[in-house]
């Protein structure tokens, strides 16, 4: 009990009674809140949930684009999945996709994005704006446009790169299709990682870095002991997002069309070729389901890591 | 252990702001030295320049006889406690304390031993495997101190070491820090904006304003004889009365009242000269009835300081403050008379002490 040695003159004011409405923050109540969200939920159901479930169903049939199976698809259970797992083309594509993700996302985008963010962290002025501007430009341009630019850059006879290197006639997209799309996707997607790490580095307390510097820590030791522990969560989130984006990326098709001879046929391209070009919609749907499962595994793996960090 | 010497130290920021303007300062070996000043006066910049976290634009920093002006922070053999303590959240207390030793490649066993030894000395025995997030503010501060002690550096630098503690803890930590520094005997420079903290802890102190040092001295000197009106106004928990005065023979005319020329300025003033008369509220004798050589006026405000009261008198159109012991505080609106102590009153000519 508080002891008032000198109580106030006025009586305490009237207490709150404006609390009759519902307990949620907006004060709407369940019914009205549900009504407000209903249109959005309906759109999500029609354009997202239903197609996803439809793909799951199609994967279990012999549905095709044309022919008898287009009119009356047969239900074949897990046959499509079994076929995929026995198909060397599927495993080739999976392996190429892993290469693509590790090369262009994990090493390329994360490495380059972090390096740029780290080098620019204390800089102000035109140089920083120029570098950021160029990197972000690569990110915001439409895929069709940048693909065309890269085709023009890598073209065998009149490409800019060959002109610069003085080796006309060198067929980049034919001789090094994977290298081409890895470098392309690194260039294309670095902006996201750069911006994310730029923001994350801004959250590292300067005094922690200075404390390490006073102890005599080298640049690498500062990264290891101060910067990395602070941005670990950002790194994992970043890896999760760009791994999944890159895994499902279809843009390589616009550079190499999966060729030559399937040597750059990542899974997204493989599904497109099977389902749309060959018309095997049922088999393509099964492949899509497998990709979905792989995505889930990757996501769960990262989320586990994220959680174990806390 | 080492003395710190600054010679013509200048720091100009890229924007053209001069944070330090040709400072000369010597902190002898083992001294506990305070840098005091209002925010933006350059005191933190000075500390960071000594540490090497800021590069000097001109002049030299000499630590223990070695010119370290161009030397990297890690090579200067100084250790610093940051305002936010800068403890690494992912390391436990022992690892935090031992971090500088780890960078110096001290073997693991030896550095754990050293961490335990220093930690025990600062009362961190049971906390060695906690994370900084699990510690109170006072414990975090002691971990930061322990980390500094474990380095066995030649000099310690503290940046506002007490400002993140709550008021009561701050007083305890003040006493603790002073005792610790005395025992260790390591040259220590600390930055504070709190004049009471500087007065309480420092052996000597520098009062800074806008990149210049306005006075260097012991806390007693700085408190009793501020070298200029800036220091006079800045030091003291109740600000010094600084009143316009005119010399009239051997008295001063202050706000329409006559007071004797202070002892320290006797014989050095010219008749008719216009000056500033300074006297601390603590150095005023207050009485309700008329008194000789008093500043007389009406009581405008009475503030409770605990064991004493701060009384503000309206003398003519200037405000004069005096500290009155408890039980003798006057009523607002009554007549009051404050007699300055002649041996403690000061006179400033053009802002500088006469």
HADDOCK unambig.tbl for C-alpha pairs under 7 A between the chains (distance, minus, plus):
assign (segid A and resid 207 and name CA) (segid B and resid 82 and name CA) 6.70 0.50 0.50
assign (segid A and resid 207 and name CA) (segid B and resid 86 and name CA) 5.55 0.50 0.50
assign (segid A and resid 208 and name CA) (segid B and resid 86 and name CA) 4.83 0.50 0.50
assign (segid A and resid 208 and name CA) (segid B and resid 88 and name CA) 6.99 0.50 0.50
assign (segid A and resid 211 and name CA) (segid B and resid 86 and name CA) 6.62 0.50 0.50
assign (segid A and resid 213 and name CA) (segid B and resid 73 and name CA) 6.32 0.50 0.50
assign (segid A and resid 213 and name CA) (segid B and resid 74 and name CA) 5.75 0.50 0.50
assign (segid A and resid 214 and name CA) (segid B and resid 73 and name CA) 4.96 0.50 0.50
assign (segid A and resid 214 and name CA) (segid B and resid 74 and name CA) 4.41 0.50 0.50
assign (segid A and resid 214 and name CA) (segid B and resid 79 and name CA) 6.64 0.50 0.50
assign (segid A and resid 215 and name CA) (segid B and resid 74 and name CA) 5.24 0.50 0.50
assign (segid A and resid 215 and name CA) (segid B and resid 100 and name CA) 4.78 0.50 0.50
assign (segid A and resid 215 and name CA) (segid B and resid 103 and name CA) 6.68 0.50 0.50
assign (segid A and resid 216 and name CA) (segid B and resid 73 and name CA) 6.89 0.50 0.50
assign (segid A and resid 216 and name CA) (segid B and resid 74 and name CA) 3.58 0.50 0.50
assign (segid A and resid 216 and name CA) (segid B and resid 75 and name CA) 6.59 0.50 0.50
assign (segid A and resid 216 and name CA) (segid B and resid 103 and name CA) 6.56 0.50 0.50
assign (segid A and resid 217 and name CA) (segid B and resid 103 and name CA) 5.99 0.50 0.50
assign (segid A and resid 229 and name CA) (segid B and resid 90 and name CA) 6.77 0.50 0.50
